[in-house]
Amino acid sequence: MTQTFPVEKLQALRTPFYYYDTDILRQTLDAVDTETQKYPGYHVHYAVKANANPQLLRIINQYGLGIDCVSGGEIQRALQAGFPADKIVFAGVGKSDWEIELGIDNDIFCFNVESIPELHVINQLAAAKGKQANVCFRINPDVGAHTHAHITTGLAENKFGIAMADMETVIHLAQSLPCVNYKGLHFHIGSQILQMDDFAALAHRVNQLQDRLEAQGIQTEIINVGGGLGIDYEEPLAHPVPNFRDYFATYHQLLRLRPHQTLHFELGRAIVGQCGALITRVNYVKQGAAKQFAIVDAGMTDLIRPALYGAHHRILNLTSDQPQETYDVVGPICESSDVFDKDITLPRTQRGDLLALLSAGAYGEIMASSYNCRPLPVGYLSEEL
């Protein structure tokens, strides 16, 4: 199945907006379910930071996934969408007191703790409420990932996690505190990873750390390897569903999971990335001295990834079948970085044509801003049009 566009219906809507093909989303969720069913004890938590559209969350919840949150607002959004609190994991390097209290009040599954000061705060806030909080420790495994520097998170130089050298110290500390329960270890090495070797390296590192803990008699119930599986931005129509088979099989083959342990994943982009497209209309075609520009009504306020990361999104002209010409596709924002792509070929484009920027279901709508006092883009589901 590939993504399709009901062009006549889309033309009637005010641009720019996000269009979500729920057939692709459900096909992706089916693939996740099929692969995880092969391995008892595997649990997937959807990383809501990728896309918090309430209608998409409703569909994801129907498939029984847990949810991974990195803010109090995301916890609230998850609860509103119907996700059980006992399937919510709460990560993040800078949790505020009110966010921690929200998690404690709702008896969430686990806090992924990133520092000793955070551990003490969770213990204090739980004690004040007469409760105990489950904690996993995010360990920085010093494992690199073949991805953009801005979304690599597992190196020693990154702000995330606790150093491996401090692992036993923080676990012993947690075991001494009255209002936290040590449950396990959490890892995350980065995002948009396509090489299984990176996940293999993480699996080997987890094995080493587990051996260290067991040598000291420390039992661990939960291993959480985060997410990071990427999607095909170059050929999204040919590969609408990521390679979940090899992803989960890599951990199954290489990670020495103990019989009493469960393995948890936090996938975001891989679940929603390919189902979404940013739909924009051409305002003007401008012939410059050395360039031809297709100036559209969407900008970096609607999809910031190209400006922020130099990210590539395949662009289609949905309303032209004319001969190919070369364009820079740019937005209306008063910034030189407001460029979606340069020197790409599209069917001859004119004012009013509808363009689709593919693979925009993750980190698109959720990262939109109102810079230049622009309205936030709306999201539409295919099943509702």
ABEGO torsion letter per residue (X at the ends): XBBBBBAAAAAABBOBBBBBBAAAAAAAAAAAAAAAAABBGBBBBBBAAABABAAAAAAAAAAGBBBBBABAAAAAAAAAAGBBAAABBBBEABBBAAAAAAAAAAGBABBBBABAAAAAAAAAAAAAAGBBBBBBBBBBAGBBBBBBAAABAABAABABEBBAAAAAAAAAAAAABAABBBAEBBBBAEBGBABAAAAAAAAAAAAAAAAAAAAAGBBBABBBAEBGBBBBAABAAABABBBAAAAAAAAAAABBBBAABBBBBBBAAAAAAAABBBBBBBABBBBBAABBBBBBABBAAABAAAAAAGBBBBBBBAABABBBBBBBBBBABBBAABBABBGBBBBBBBBGBBBBBBGAABGBAAABBABGGBBBBBBBBAAAX
